[in-house]
């Protein structure tokens, strides 16, 4: 009898574990144990197609190790060891449209895919700018409930698209990446973003404080989806940017679920380092790609200017981070994914990594820029 009881208990435990890992966000959180740059392998996704005639950055005729790096490590070999020791998998420096420095580490190479994490927030902002230009979204001053009327019952009728872009919506959201029951885990590992979005509620009045939360960007994605009226966000990215920019490689955007999935617009654009660099180049060129205006210059300017009105923070605007007040800006993702842009120096830096390490990347980028 005891033997049968133990067998029944074991069977019940195995069933519980099976259900936990197969269908529950907490189970997936425990199993995968924090985000990894290979997470594009664990989620369903929609494909982006590289160009048959891609744009390629030319190699500089005089490539060199950036001076700021040699100040940290005196030889080229020491620089490479410094980058490798700080969990870097890709490091590119592009000056005046030419690659000055390009290295890959820790088993990665030029063709290796890396998950963007929150760098995708900046791309979502790009697409919102395109949608405004195309007349699909009338204005950033529109309330988000013009597109998601169901959120009126939650008290979000005063939240505008601008509030979402500036991270001043006042929405209650737990951004913790170590809490399996928090909003971030639900959005990242959950399988129904639309349902999760429908539960969001206000915490403070919109336009009164800056708070970086992924819920804002996923709401932008939901607005985009509604505005596109049947076209997927990935398809829109392909048509508006990925194709026209001549990306070198195929890529993808991760979804919450395979059937009728919604793009995780707060994260999860999966691409290669050189193609991430092109996104920086597009903003460096004020939205113009080799003579074709893909994003309005006014949108780029609005996205990258310092603004402290209505609760906005000086260091963040329209899903872009500002490492200084000198006109530079960057895309940024957890574990140290960066695309840094310095228009005054005509400079782009891409750093992708398995973790941040101890390099203090934004400060290092500004020191590198100062040497050009």
MARNUVEX-609040 format. One line per 4 residues: number of its first residue (from 1); their letters; for each residue x, y, z of C-alpha. Coordinates in Angstrom, 1 decimal, always signed. Example, Ala and Ser with C-alpha at 12.3 -4.5 7.8 and 13.67 -1.06 7.14 Angstrom:
% MARNUVEX-609040
1> as> +12.3 -4.5 +7.8 ~ +13.7 -1.1 +7.1
***
This chain:
% MARNUVEX-609040
1> xxxx> +0.0 +0.0 +0.0 ~ +2.8 +2.4 +1.0 ~ +4.6 +1.5 -2.3 ~ +1.5 +2.4 -4.3
5> xxxx> +1.2 +5.6 -2.4 ~ +4.8 +6.6 -3.1 ~ +4.3 +5.8 -6.8 ~ +1.2 +7.9 -6.9
9> xxxx> +3.0 +10.8 -5.2 ~ +5.9 +10.5 -7.6 ~ +3.5 +10.4 -10.6 ~ +1.6 +13.4 -9.3
13> xxxx> +4.9 +15.3 -8.8 ~ +6.1 +14.5 -12.3 ~ +2.7 +15.6 -13.7 ~ +2.9 +18.9 -11.8
17> xxxx> +6.5 +19.5 -12.9 ~ +5.4 +18.7 -16.5 ~ +2.5 +21.1 -16.4 ~ +4.7 +23.8 -14.7
21> xxxx> +7.4 +23.7 -17.4 ~ +5.1 +23.3 -20.4 ~ +2.5 +25.9 -19.8 ~ +3.4 +28.2 -16.9
25> xxxx> +5.5 +31.4 -17.1 ~ +6.9 +30.6 -13.6 ~ +8.1 +27.2 -14.8 ~ +9.8 +28.7 -17.9
29> xxxx> +11.3 +31.4 -15.6 ~ +12.8 +28.7 -13.3 ~ +13.9 +26.5 -16.2 ~ +15.6 +29.1 -18.3
33> xxxx> +16.8 +31.0 -15.1 ~ +17.1 +34.6 -16.4 ~ +17.5 +36.1 -19.8 ~ +20.2 +34.9 -22.2
37> xxxx> +21.3 +36.3 -25.6 ~ +20.4 +33.0 -27.1 ~ +16.7 +33.4 -26.0 ~ +15.6 +33.8 -29.6
41> xxxx> +15.8 +30.0 -29.7 ~ +13.1 +29.5 -27.1 ~ +10.4 +31.7 -28.4 ~ +8.3 +31.6 -31.6
45> xxxx> +9.1 +34.4 -34.0 ~ +8.3 +36.1 -37.3 ~ +11.1 +36.3 -39.9 ~ +12.8 +39.3 -41.3
49> xxxx> +14.6 +38.8 -44.7 ~ +18.0 +40.2 -45.5 ~ +18.7 +41.9 -48.8 ~ +19.9 +40.2 -51.9
53> xxxx> +22.0 +43.4 -52.5 ~ +22.9 +44.4 -49.0 ~ +24.5 +47.6 -47.8 ~ +27.9 +46.9 -46.3
57> xxxx> +30.1 +49.3 -44.3 ~ +33.5 +49.5 -46.0 ~ +36.5 +48.6 -44.0 ~ +38.7 +51.6 -43.1
61> xxxx> +41.9 +51.8 -45.1 ~ +43.6 +52.6 -41.7 ~ +41.8 +50.5 -39.1 ~ +42.9 +50.9 -35.6
65> xxxx> +42.2 +50.1 -32.0 ~ +40.3 +53.1 -30.4 ~ +42.6 +55.2 -28.4 ~ +40.3 +55.1 -25.3
69> xxxx> +40.7 +51.3 -25.3 ~ +44.4 +51.4 -25.5 ~ +44.4 +53.7 -22.5 ~ +42.8 +50.8 -20.6
73> xxxx> +44.8 +48.1 -22.2 ~ +48.1 +49.1 -23.8 ~ +48.3 +46.5 -26.6 ~ +45.8 +45.2 -29.2
77> xxxx> +46.0 +41.8 -27.6 ~ +45.3 +43.3 -24.2 ~ +42.3 +45.3 -25.6 ~ +40.8 +42.1 -27.0
81> xxxx> +41.4 +40.3 -23.6 ~ +39.7 +43.2 -21.9 ~ +36.6 +43.0 -24.1 ~ +36.5 +39.2 -23.8
85> xxxx> +36.9 +39.3 -20.0 ~ +34.0 +41.7 -19.8 ~ +31.7 +39.2 -21.5 ~ +31.7 +40.9 -24.9
89> xxxx> +30.6 +38.9 -28.0 ~ +30.8 +41.7 -30.5 ~ +32.4 +45.1 -30.6 ~ +32.3 +47.5 -33.6
93> xxxx> +33.5 +51.0 -34.1 ~ +32.3 +52.7 -37.2 ~ +33.7 +56.2 -38.0 ~ +32.6 +58.2 -41.0
97> xxxx> +30.8 +55.2 -42.4 ~ +33.8 +52.9 -42.3 ~ +34.6 +50.1 -39.9 ~ +37.5 +51.1 -37.8
101> xxxx> +37.4 +48.2 -35.4 ~ +35.5 +44.9 -35.4 ~ +36.0 +41.9 -33.2 ~ +34.0 +38.9 -32.0
105> xxxx> +34.6 +36.9 -28.9 ~ +33.5 +33.9 -26.8 ~ +32.5 +31.7 -29.7 ~ +30.6 +34.4 -31.6
109> xxxx> +31.4 +35.7 -35.1 ~ +30.1 +38.2 -37.7 ~ +27.1 +35.9 -38.6 ~ +26.0 +35.1 -35.0
113> xxxx> +22.5 +36.1 -34.0 ~ +22.1 +38.0 -30.7 ~ +18.9 +38.9 -28.9 ~ +18.5 +42.7 -28.7
117> xxxx> +16.5 +42.8 -25.5 ~ +15.4 +46.4 -24.9 ~ +17.3 +47.8 -27.9 ~ +14.1 +46.7 -29.6
121> xxxx> +12.3 +49.6 -27.8 ~ +14.2 +52.1 -30.0 ~ +13.1 +50.1 -33.1 ~ +9.5 +50.2 -31.9
125> xxxx> +9.8 +54.0 -31.6 ~ +11.1 +54.1 -35.2 ~ +8.0 +52.2 -36.4 ~ +5.7 +54.5 -34.4
129> xxxx> +7.4 +57.4 -36.2 ~ +6.8 +55.7 -39.6 ~ +3.1 +55.0 -38.6 ~ +2.6 +58.7 -37.8
133> xxxx> +4.1 +59.7 -41.1 ~ +1.9 +57.2 -42.9 ~ -1.2 +58.6 -41.2 ~ -1.9 +55.3 -39.5
137> xxxx> -1.4 +57.0 -36.1 ~ -2.8 +60.6 -36.2 ~ -0.6 +62.1 -33.5 ~ +1.5 +61.2 -30.4
141> xxxx> -0.9 +63.4 -28.5 ~ -3.7 +60.8 -29.0 ~ -4.8 +58.8 -26.0 ~ -3.8 +55.2 -26.3
145> xxxx> -7.5 +54.3 -25.8 ~ -8.2 +55.6 -29.3 ~ -6.6 +52.3 -30.4 ~ -7.2 +50.2 -27.2
149> xxxx> -10.6 +51.3 -26.0 ~ -10.9 +48.4 -23.6 ~ -8.3 +50.1 -21.4 ~ -10.7 +52.9 -20.6
153> xxxx> -12.2 +50.7 -17.9 ~ -8.8 +50.4 -16.3 ~ -8.5 +54.2 -15.9 ~ -5.9 +54.7 -18.7
157> xxxx> -7.9 +57.1 -20.9 ~ -5.6 +60.0 -20.1 ~ -2.4 +58.2 -21.2 ~ -1.2 +59.4 -24.5
161> xxxx> +1.2 +57.8 -27.0 ~ +3.7 +60.5 -26.1 ~ +3.5 +59.4 -22.4 ~ +4.3 +55.8 -23.5
165> xxxx> +7.3 +57.0 -25.7 ~ +8.7 +59.1 -22.8 ~ +8.1 +56.5 -20.1 ~ +5.8 +59.0 -18.2
169> xxxx> +2.6 +57.0 -18.4 ~ +2.3 +56.5 -14.7 ~ +1.2 +52.9 -15.2 ~ +1.8 +50.4 -12.4
173> xxxx> +4.4 +47.8 -13.6 ~ +7.0 +45.6 -11.8 ~ +10.1 +45.8 -14.0 ~ +12.0 +43.3 -11.8
177> xxxx> +13.8 +40.6 -13.9 ~ +14.4 +38.4 -10.9 ~ +10.7 +38.1 -9.7 ~ +8.9 +35.2 -11.5
181> xxxx> +5.6 +36.7 -10.5 ~ +6.3 +40.2 -11.7 ~ +5.0 +42.0 -14.9 ~ +8.4 +41.6 -16.6
185> xxxx> +8.3 +37.8 -16.2 ~ +4.7 +37.7 -17.4 ~ +5.5 +39.8 -20.5 ~ +8.8 +37.9 -21.3
189> xxxx> +7.8 +34.3 -20.5 ~ +4.1 +34.5 -20.7 ~ +2.1 +33.4 -23.8 ~ -0.7 +36.0 -24.0
193> xxxx> +0.6 +39.6 -24.2 ~ -2.8 +40.9 -25.1 ~ -4.3 +39.5 -21.9 ~ -1.4 +40.8 -19.8
197> xxxx> -1.8 +44.3 -21.4 ~ -5.5 +44.3 -20.6 ~ -4.7 +44.1 -16.8 ~ -2.5 +47.2 -16.7
201> xxxx> -3.7 +50.0 -14.4 ~ -2.5 +53.5 -13.4 ~ -0.3 +54.1 -10.4 ~ +0.2 +57.9 -10.7
205> xxxx> -1.2 +60.5 -13.1 ~ +0.4 +60.5 -16.5 ~ +3.0 +63.2 -17.3 ~ +4.1 +63.5 -13.6
209> xxxx> +7.1 +61.2 -13.4 ~ +9.6 +59.2 -15.5 ~ +9.7 +55.5 -14.8 ~ +11.4 +53.0 -17.2
213> xxxx> +9.0 +50.1 -17.6 ~ +8.6 +47.6 -20.5 ~ +4.9 +47.8 -20.2 ~ +5.0 +51.2 -22.0
217> xxxx> +6.7 +49.8 -25.0 ~ +4.5 +46.8 -25.2 ~ +1.5 +49.1 -25.2 ~ +3.1 +51.0 -28.1
221> xxxx> +3.3 +47.6 -29.8 ~ -0.4 +47.0 -29.2 ~ -1.2 +50.4 -30.6 ~ +0.9 +49.7 -33.6
225> xxxx> -0.8 +46.4 -34.2 ~ -4.2 +48.0 -34.1 ~ -3.1 +50.9 -36.4 ~ -1.7 +48.4 -38.9
229> xxxx> -5.1 +46.8 -39.2 ~ -4.1 +43.3 -40.0 ~ -0.5 +43.7 -41.0 ~ +2.0 +42.4 -38.5
233> xxxx> +4.6 +44.6 -36.9 ~ +7.4 +42.4 -38.3 ~ +6.0 +42.9 -41.8 ~ +5.8 +46.6 -41.3
237> xxxx> +9.5 +46.6 -40.1 ~ +10.4 +44.6 -43.2 ~ +8.7 +47.0 -45.5 ~ +9.7 +50.3 -43.9
241> xxxx> +13.2 +49.6 -42.7 ~ +14.7 +46.2 -43.0 ~ +14.3 +45.8 -46.7 ~ +15.1 +49.4 -47.8
245> xxxx> +18.2 +49.5 -45.5 ~ +19.7 +46.5 -47.2 ~ +20.3 +44.4 -44.1 ~ +23.0 +41.8 -44.6
249> xxxx> +21.3 +39.0 -42.7 ~ +17.9 +37.5 -42.0 ~ +16.6 +38.3 -38.6 ~ +13.4 +37.7 -36.5
253> xxxx> +11.2 +39.3 -33.9 ~ +10.1 +37.0 -31.0 ~ +6.4 +36.5 -30.3 ~ +4.4 +35.6 -27.2
257> xxxx> +2.9 +32.5 -29.0 ~ +3.0 +30.8 -32.3 ~ -0.6 +31.2 -33.4 ~ -1.7 +34.8 -33.8
261> xxxx> +1.2 +35.9 -31.7 ~ +2.1 +39.5 -30.9 ~ +5.6 +40.8 -31.2 ~ +7.4 +41.4 -27.9
265> xxxx> +8.0 +45.0 -28.9 ~ +9.7 +45.8 -25.5 ~ +12.5 +43.4 -26.4 ~ +13.5 +40.5 -28.6
269> xxxx> +14.6 +41.7 -32.0 ~ +17.1 +39.0 -33.0 ~ +19.8 +40.1 -35.4 ~ +23.6 +40.5 -36.1
273> xxxx> +25.9 +43.2 -35.0 ~ +26.4 +44.9 -38.4 ~ +22.7 +45.1 -38.9 ~ +22.2 +46.6 -35.5
277> xxxx> +24.8 +49.2 -36.5 ~ +22.7 +50.1 -39.5 ~ +19.9 +51.1 -37.2 ~ +22.3 +53.5 -35.6
281> xxxx> +23.4 +54.8 -38.9 ~ +19.8 +55.6 -39.9 ~ +19.4 +57.9 -37.0 ~ +22.9 +59.3 -37.5
285> xxxx> +21.7 +60.3 -41.0 ~ +18.5 +61.9 -39.6 ~ +16.3 +59.1 -40.9 ~ +17.7 +59.3 -44.4
289> xxxx> +19.1 +56.1 -46.0 ~ +21.3 +56.8 -49.0 ~ +18.9 +59.5 -50.3 ~ +15.6 +58.0 -49.2
293> xxxx> +13.9 +59.4 -46.2 ~ +12.7 +56.3 -44.3 ~ +11.9 +58.0 -41.0 ~ +11.0 +61.7 -40.8
297> xxxx> +13.9 +63.9 -39.7 ~ +11.6 +65.6 -37.3 ~ +10.9 +62.3 -35.6 ~ +14.6 +61.6 -35.2
301> xxxx> +15.1 +65.1 -33.8 ~ +12.2 +64.8 -31.4 ~ +13.5 +61.4 -30.3 ~ +17.0 +62.5 -29.5
305> xxxx> +16.5 +65.9 -27.9 ~ +16.7 +66.6 -24.2 ~ +13.3 +67.3 -22.7 ~ +12.4 +67.6 -19.0
309> xxxx> +8.8 +68.8 -19.3 ~ +5.8 +66.9 -18.1 ~ +7.8 +64.4 -16.0 ~ +10.2 +63.5 -18.8
313> xxxx> +13.8 +62.7 -17.8 ~ +16.7 +64.5 -19.5 ~ +18.5 +61.2 -20.1 ~ +15.7 +59.4 -22.0
317> xxxx> +13.4 +60.3 -24.9 ~ +11.2 +58.3 -27.2 ~ +12.8 +55.0 -26.3 ~ +16.4 +56.2 -26.6
321> xxxx> +18.9 +56.7 -23.8 ~ +21.3 +59.7 -23.5 ~ +24.7 +58.9 -21.9 ~ +25.6 +62.6 -21.8
325> xxxx> +24.1 +66.0 -22.5 ~ +26.3 +66.4 -25.6 ~ +24.0 +65.2 -28.3 ~ +24.9 +61.5 -28.2
329> xxxx> +22.3 +58.8 -27.7 ~ +22.0 +55.0 -27.7 ~ +19.9 +51.9 -27.8 ~ +20.3 +49.8 -24.7
333> xxxx> +19.4 +46.3 -23.7 ~ +19.9 +44.2 -20.6 ~ +23.1 +42.2 -20.3 ~ +24.9 +45.1 -22.1
337> xxxx> +23.6 +45.3 -25.6 ~ +24.3 +48.8 -27.0 ~ +24.2 +50.8 -30.2 ~ +25.8 +54.1 -29.4
341> xxxx> +25.5 +57.1 -31.8 ~ +27.5 +60.3 -31.7 ~ +26.4 +62.6 -34.6 ~ +29.0 +65.3 -33.9
345> xxxx> +31.8 +62.7 -34.3 ~ +30.1 +60.7 -37.1 ~ +30.5 +57.7 -34.9 ~ +28.6 +54.5 -34.2
349> xxxx> +29.7 +51.9 -31.6 ~ +28.0 +48.5 -31.2 ~ +28.7 +46.4 -28.2 ~ +26.9 +43.1 -27.6
353> xxxx> +27.5 +40.8 -24.7 ~ +26.6 +37.8 -22.5 ~ +26.6 +40.2 -19.5 ~ +27.6 +43.7 -18.7
357> xxxx> +31.0 +42.9 -17.2 ~ +32.7 +45.7 -15.3 ~ +33.5 +48.1 -18.1 ~ +31.0 +50.8 -17.6
361> xxxx> +30.1 +50.9 -21.2 ~ +28.3 +54.2 -21.7 ~ +31.2 +56.1 -20.1 ~ +33.6 +54.1 -22.2
365> xxxx> +31.7 +55.0 -25.4 ~ +31.9 +58.7 -24.6 ~ +35.6 +58.4 -23.9 ~ +36.1 +56.6 -27.2
369> xxxx> +34.1 +59.4 -29.0 ~ +36.2 +62.1 -27.4 ~ +39.3 +60.7 -29.2 ~ +37.8 +61.1 -32.6
***
